[in-house]
Amino acid sequence: MIKKRASRVSPEIPTASMADIAFLLIVFFLVTTTMNQDKGLSLHLPPVGETKEVKSKNILNVWINARDQVAFFENDQLTPVPFAEFKTRIEGRLRENDKLIISLKAERGATYRSFVDVLDELKLAGSTKISIANPEE
């Protein structure tokens, strides 16, 4: 009697529907993923071309240099202000003059972080009239 050798079937994972499953997973993740958008700064800018004449006593020029140091520019001279005292000095100026407009100007080398920090301190001090000046070339 001759014994027939049983042929071995190699174990195999069926991959016929693998592409369908991968496609469904991709579609699922695309549909359920949310993308956060960068909000930026919440500033209300006036329309272009609107200009008003302002008295010089109602303007306080704030300067941020390339080393992220803050100073007031008054009477043709810079007065350095430590950042820790910046908010209290602005609050004092706003108490003295309720029509005060703060003109913020940053040097080209100043970091964005310091600019935003100064803007935050101005808002915390209660300043509502802030002008952002263009840096010189």
Backbone as CSV, one residue per row, in Angstrom:
resi,resn,N_x,N_y,N_z,CA_x,CA_y,CA_z,C_x,C_y,C_z
1,MET,0.815,-1.150,0.000,0.000,0.000,0.000,0.878,1.238,0.000
2,ILE,0.568,2.054,-0.891,1.330,3.278,-1.063,0.555,4.406,-0.372
3,LYS,1.299,5.014,0.505,0.678,6.132,1.197,0.933,7.392,0.404
4,LYS,-0.128,8.131,0.227,0.031,9.426,-0.432,0.402,10.449,0.617
5,ARG,1.341,11.170,0.259,1.783,12.225,1.166,0.827,13.411,1.054
6,ALA,0.351,13.819,2.156,-0.586,14.933,2.155,0.168,16.218,1.856
7,SER,-0.346,16.978,0.931,0.321,18.243,0.596,0.040,19.275,1.689
8,ARG,1.049,19.949,2.038,0.905,20.962,3.092,0.454,22.281,2.479
9,VAL,-0.495,22.863,3.121,-0.954,24.168,2.697,-0.256,25.170,3.600
10,SER,0.467,26.084,2.970,1.176,27.072,3.776,0.172,28.067,4.354
11,PRO,0.366,28.418,5.636,-0.559,29.389,6.234,-0.392,30.747,5.562
12,GLU,-1.481,31.369,5.248,-1.432,32.620,4.499,-2.549,33.538,4.971
13,ILE,-2.260,34.818,5.060,-3.269,35.796,5.434,-3.892,36.322,4.152
14,PRO,-5.190,36.282,4.070,-5.818,36.781,2.843,-5.655,38.300,2.745
15,THR,-5.123,38.752,1.649,-4.857,40.188,1.466,-5.708,40.795,0.368
16,ALA,-6.725,40.127,-0.041,-7.556,40.628,-1.136,-8.249,41.935,-0.760
17,SER,-8.684,42.067,0.478,-9.416,43.278,0.863,-8.530,44.269,1.615
18,MET,-7.218,44.070,1.636,-6.310,44.961,2.374,-6.356,46.394,1.827
19,ALA,-6.417,46.556,0.517,-6.468,47.898,-0.075,-7.759,48.615,0.311
20,ASP,-8.865,47.893,0.356,-10.147,48.495,0.747,-10.100,48.979,2.193
21,ILE,-9.530,48.166,3.057,-9.442,48.534,4.468,-8.542,49.756,4.645
22,ALA,-7.405,49.779,3.952,-6.498,50.925,4.046,-7.178,52.196,3.547
23,PHE,-7.907,52.100,2.444,-8.610,53.255,1.902,-9.661,53.769,2.890
24,LEU,-10.414,52.865,3.497,-11.428,53.268,4.473,-10.797,53.935,5.695
25,LEU,-9.654,53.429,6.158,-8.963,54.063,7.281,-8.488,55.465,6.925
26,ILE,-7.952,55.628,5.738,-7.486,56.956,5.300,-8.662,57.929,5.248
27,VAL,-9.769,57.501,4.661,-10.954,58.361,4.582,-11.456,58.697,5.984
28,PHE,-11.479,57.735,6.881,-11.932,57.969,8.248,-11.074,59.030,8.929
29,PHE,-9.757,58.909,8.827,-8.884,59.871,9.494,-8.948,61.255,8.842
30,LEU,-9.143,61.315,7.546,-9.296,62.615,6.884,-10.576,63.311,7.318
31,VAL,-11.636,62.548,7.501,-12.923,63.144,7.866,-12.935,63.572,9.328
32,THR,-12.305,62.799,10.206,-12.402,63.090,11.642,-11.321,64.025,12.164
33,THR,-10.288,64.290,11.384,-9.203,65.159,11.847,-9.608,66.621,11.717
34,THR,-9.304,67.403,12.752,-9.563,68.836,12.697,-8.244,69.577,12.631
35,MET,-8.225,70.656,11.906,-7.025,71.476,11.765,-7.260,72.796,12.490
36,ASN,-6.397,73.114,13.432,-6.493,74.396,14.130,-5.830,75.470,13.297
37,GLN,-6.506,76.568,13.129,-5.946,77.668,12.372,-5.359,78.682,13.335
38,ASP,-4.256,79.279,12.924,-3.604,80.295,13.738,-4.471,81.546,13.735
39,LYS,-4.828,82.008,14.926,-5.728,83.153,15.038,-5.010,84.480,14.815
40,GLY,-3.747,84.578,15.199,-3.018,85.834,15.062,-3.402,86.822,16.145
41,LEU,-3.089,88.067,15.936,-3.400,89.121,16.901,-4.787,89.680,16.612
42,SER,-5.552,89.922,17.655,-6.884,90.486,17.458,-6.790,92.015,17.564
43,LEU,-6.539,92.624,16.440,-6.439,94.083,16.379,-7.486,94.609,15.409
44,HIS,-8.116,95.700,15.785,-9.078,96.352,14.897,-8.364,97.531,14.245
45,LEU,-8.069,97.375,12.977,-7.337,98.405,12.257,-8.297,99.360,11.562
46,PRO,-7.950,100.648,11.520,-8.817,101.611,10.827,-8.720,101.409,9.314
47,PRO,-9.695,101.912,8.590,-9.621,101.794,7.131,-8.443,102.594,6.578
48,VAL,-7.965,102.176,5.419,-6.826,102.840,4.785,-7.204,104.266,4.400
49,GLY,-6.296,105.178,4.629,-6.501,106.560,4.227,-7.103,107.438,5.300
50,GLU,-7.508,106.870,6.408,-8.093,107.672,7.478,-6.963,108.288,8.310
51,THR,-6.876,109.607,8.296,-5.835,110.296,9.063,-6.469,111.380,9.918
52,LYS,-5.881,111.582,11.078,-6.332,112.653,11.963,-5.107,113.376,12.483
53,GLU,-5.263,114.645,12.707,-4.191,115.452,13.296,-4.258,115.281,14.806
54,VAL,-3.139,114.897,15.408,-3.092,114.648,16.852,-2.016,115.544,17.457
55,LYS,-2.338,116.127,18.608,-1.351,116.969,19.298,-0.222,116.094,19.822
56,SER,0.985,116.622,19.814,2.152,115.842,20.232,2.104,115.462,21.714
57,LYS,1.381,116.245,22.534,1.293,115.910,23.955,0.420,114.678,24.186
58,ASN,-0.391,114.300,23.186,-1.260,113.131,23.290,-0.646,111.869,22.691
59,ILE,0.638,111.925,22.329,1.299,110.769,21.728,2.470,110.346,22.609
60,LEU,2.539,109.071,22.899,3.681,108.496,23.611,4.315,107.475,22.678
61,ASN,5.551,107.726,22.291,6.268,106.823,21.404,6.996,105.764,22.223
62,VAL,6.678,104.502,21.945,7.334,103.370,22.594,8.195,102.690,21.542
63,TRP,9.456,102.456,21.885,10.438,101.923,20.950,10.967,100.592,21.465
64,ILE,11.030,99.585,20.596,11.655,98.301,20.917,12.864,98.170,20.010
65,ASN,14.064,98.057,20.615,15.261,97.978,19.786,15.582,96.530,19.413
66,ALA,16.666,96.334,18.688,17.039,95.014,18.185,17.424,94.047,19.301
67,ARG,17.730,94.570,20.484,18.060,93.711,21.630,16.849,93.507,22.536
68,ASP,15.671,93.810,22.028,14.393,93.641,22.731,14.298,94.481,23.996
69,GLN,14.936,95.630,24.003,14.824,96.563,25.115,13.756,97.594,24.771
70,VAL,12.982,97.982,25.771,11.872,98.915,25.573,12.285,100.292,26.079
71,ALA,11.877,101.322,25.338,12.195,102.696,25.741,11.070,103.628,25.290
72,PHE,10.932,104.734,26.020,10.033,105.808,25.605,10.860,106.823,24.840
73,PHE,10.300,107.330,23.741,10.979,108.366,22.965,10.234,109.670,23.188
74,GLU,10.833,110.543,24.022,10.204,111.820,24.353,11.252,112.923,24.279
75,ASN,10.825,114.069,23.834,11.703,115.250,23.758,13.019,114.917,23.060
76,ASP,12.941,114.201,21.966,14.082,113.818,21.136,15.134,112.992,21.879
77,GLN,14.741,112.252,22.896,15.682,111.353,23.556,14.967,110.086,24.025
78,LEU,15.728,109.001,24.016,15.200,107.710,24.444,15.378,107.540,25.942
79,THR,14.313,107.131,26.615,14.366,106.842,28.041,14.114,105.352,28.220
80,PRO,15.156,104.565,28.545,14.945,103.124,28.710,13.981,102.818,29.851
81,VAL,13.157,101.807,29.650,12.171,101.399,30.652,12.356,99.901,30.890
82,PRO,12.641,99.500,32.135,12.701,98.059,32.408,11.335,97.426,32.146
83,PHE,11.341,96.251,31.558,10.074,95.619,31.178,9.184,95.365,32.396
84,ALA,9.787,95.132,33.551,9.013,94.885,34.770,8.210,96.124,35.184
85,GLU,8.697,97.321,34.858,8.026,98.572,35.225,7.161,99.138,34.098
86,PHE,7.205,98.505,32.940,6.555,99.054,31.750,5.050,99.268,31.968
87,LYS,4.356,98.263,32.480,2.906,98.350,32.644,2.526,99.459,33.614
88,THR,3.233,99.578,34.739,2.878,100.610,35.726,3.139,102.007,35.178
89,ARG,4.207,102.156,34.404,4.474,103.480,33.809,3.406,103.851,32.786
90,ILE,2.959,102.873,32.009,1.899,103.146,31.028,0.602,103.502,31.752
91,GLU,0.293,102.777,32.818,-0.917,103.086,33.589,-0.861,104.506,34.150
92,GLY,0.311,104.913,34.632,0.470,106.278,35.141,0.265,107.317,34.057
93,ARG,0.835,107.052,32.875,0.661,107.998,31.764,-0.798,108.074,31.328
94,LEU,-1.482,106.941,31.343,-2.892,106.948,30.946,-3.763,107.677,31.971
95,ARG,-3.387,107.619,33.258,-4.125,108.382,34.284,-3.921,109.881,34.097
96,GLU,-2.706,110.274,33.696,-2.406,111.691,33.487,-3.134,112.250,32.261
97,ASN,-3.238,111.437,31.205,-3.810,111.904,29.948,-4.709,110.810,29.381
98,ASP,-6.029,111.008,29.454,-6.960,109.981,28.976,-7.045,109.932,27.451
99,LYS,-6.499,110.928,26.757,-6.500,110.955,25.293,-5.193,110.410,24.711
100,LEU,-4.380,109.780,25.540,-3.053,109.331,25.125,-3.136,108.229,24.070
101,ILE,-2.387,108.437,22.997,-2.239,107.431,21.944,-0.808,106.912,22.045
102,ILE,-0.666,105.607,22.092,0.664,105.014,22.206,1.083,104.531,20.836
103,SER,2.193,105.073,20.363,2.746,104.697,19.069,3.866,103.694,19.318
104,LEU,3.659,102.466,18.875,4.617,101.387,19.094,5.436,101.173,17.834
105,LYS,6.752,101.218,18.017,7.647,101.051,16.884,8.733,100.068,17.279
106,ALA,8.994,99.104,16.414,10.019,98.096,16.687,11.083,98.147,15.601
107,GLU,12.320,98.001,16.023,13.434,97.910,15.082,13.326,96.603,14.317
108,ARG,13.945,96.527,13.150,13.880,95.317,12.331,14.416,94.087,13.066
109,GLY,15.401,94.244,13.930,16.005,93.111,14.618,15.243,92.646,15.844
110,ALA,14.198,93.359,16.238,13.427,92.983,17.429,12.658,91.696,17.155
111,THR,12.523,90.869,18.193,11.819,89.605,18.007,10.306,89.812,18.064
112,TYR,9.617,88.923,17.419,8.159,88.957,17.416,7.623,88.763,18.833
113,ARG,8.267,87.924,19.608,7.852,87.641,20.987,7.853,88.920,21.822
114,SER,8.913,89.731,21.708,8.970,90.965,22.505,7.897,91.955,22.043
115,PHE,7.637,92.003,20.742,6.593,92.884,20.212,5.235,92.496,20.780
116,VAL,4.926,91.216,20.783,3.642,90.739,21.300,3.570,90.953,22.810
117,ASP,4.687,90.743,23.520,4.704,90.983,24.972,4.397,92.441,25.300
118,VAL,4.988,93.359,24.545,4.725,94.787,24.766,3.262,95.114,24.457
119,LEU,2.738,94.565,23.364,1.324,94.781,23.040,0.421,94.249,24.154
120,ASP,0.753,93.086,24.688,-0.036,92.524,25.788,-0.002,93.426,27.017
121,GLU,1.172,93.930,27.346,1.294,94.817,28.509,0.505,96.116,28.296
122,LEU,0.503,96.621,27.071,-0.271,97.830,26.770,-1.761,97.570,26.974
123,LYS,-2.220,96.422,26.514,-3.643,96.090,26.683,-3.981,95.882,28.155
124,LEU,-3.091,95.210,28.905,-3.329,94.991,30.334,-3.323,96.299,31.119
125,ALA,-2.557,97.273,30.640,-2.504,98.568,31.310,-3.756,99.398,31.040
126,GLY,-4.575,98.966,30.088,-5.812,99.678,29.799,-5.744,100.586,28.588
127,SER,-4.707,100.466,27.810,-4.570,101.302,26.624,-5.474,100.783,25.511
128,THR,-6.287,101.681,24.962,-7.170,101.300,23.864,-6.765,101.945,22.544
129,LYS,-5.928,102.974,22.615,-5.494,103.677,21.406,-4.019,103.369,21.175
130,ILE,-3.768,102.389,20.319,-2.401,101.955,20.033,-2.161,102.095,18.540
131,SER,-1.082,102.752,18.200,-0.682,102.909,16.812,0.581,102.089,16.586
132,ILE,0.602,101.291,15.532,1.789,100.502,15.211,2.483,101.192,14.044
133,ALA,3.695,101.678,14.319,4.433,102.429,13.305,5.306,101.484,12.487
134,ASN,5.544,101.850,11.232,6.439,101.078,10.383,7.882,101.280,10.790
135,PRO,8.667,100.203,10.829,10.101,100.366,11.119,10.806,100.983,9.920
136,GLU,11.875,101.708,10.205,12.641,102.311,9.112,13.458,101.242,8.420
137,GLU,13.661,101.440,7.155,14.462,100.494,6.354,15.905,100.575,6.727
